């Protein structure tokens, strides 16, 4: 859903309000699911950094372009900040600033 959100919100030349609204709302619902899961565990993989973190992170990074507010999802925000602070992630985030659209 986040991919469709990003596609219709960022790349489709003709803005389609129905599609944008639908996928923004779908993404919001998925962020809610993620937030509830992270209320139970520190990371999607439980207590260890896992493939689940790697798979979910790309859909959390562009939260602003996806028209989401991480303040509404405190557990997801905590997780996002934890992942972004990982030593291996810091240079990647810096490089991404140069190529992000």
C-alpha positions, 0 to 999 in steps of 0.5 A: 500500500505504501508503494501505491501511496508513493506512486500516486502521490509522487509520480503520476502526472495527473493527480487522482484524488481518490487514489491518493486518499485511498492509499494514504489511508491504507498506509495509515492503517498499516502504520497502525498495525506496525505501531501496535506490534511494536507496542509488544516488542522493541523490534519487529524481529522481537529483540534482535535486528532482523530481516523484518527490520530491513523489509519494513524500514524502506516503507517508514523512511519516506513517512512525510512523502507518504503523508503520514505523521510519526508522532501519531505512532509513538512505537513506530517512531521509537523503532524508526529512531532506533533503526536510524541511529544504528551505526551501519545505517547512519552513512546510508541515510547520509548518502540517501539525502543526495539521491532522494527525490 
